[in-house]
Amino acid sequence: MKKPETLIAAGAALLFIILIGASYSNMNSFYVTQQDGALQIERGCFSPTGSKHFITLANVAAPQPMKNVYSRKEIYPLLLAYYIDQADALLKADMPDFGQIKATLEAALPFANTRQNKKLVNDRLSAIDVMVLFYKAEIAASKGDADNLNAALNYLNQADRLIFDDPTLEVLNKKINAIKNRLDLLEQAENGSA
């Protein structure tokens, strides 16, 4: 008597495992269509069939040759490239909006599915932070008093933690030395007038 019940339970468990496997597989499937010059990407739902809208990319051509189903490994590099291209376009503006550029690069991070791609995006994010810190240091230093020169040094020291390439480190060190020289001159002037 227990044998049929055991077989039914085992069959139900096997069916459940197959459904979960099919649902998981479908969730990692992407479907691409081209509509009105935009690339429509749908992602499979956590069910054996069905999909829902994932993202629309304006002015992006579909990958060629077109396939019925794409994997995450095929779609994520496309999405990463899209966001990096968007960030590059924003950077070319006469007055770049660094906040928007950073937001665009941060939107790219989830699609950086390799260590190399993550490093690429993080290096770009760090470069934006360095540019902003250099700008803040320049503004503070232009005021010329000791407090603002020290604030400029603080900004440059923050930038120092984000720089990993020699040419930028060289520029940073020149800026730091120039501000330290200005601080020394201010101190000498104050001591000379005292």
Summary of the structure (lengths in Angstrom):
residues: 194
radius of gyration: 27.5
end to end distance: 105.9
largest distance: 106.5
contacts: 508
relative contact order: 0.06
helix: 68%
strand: 12%
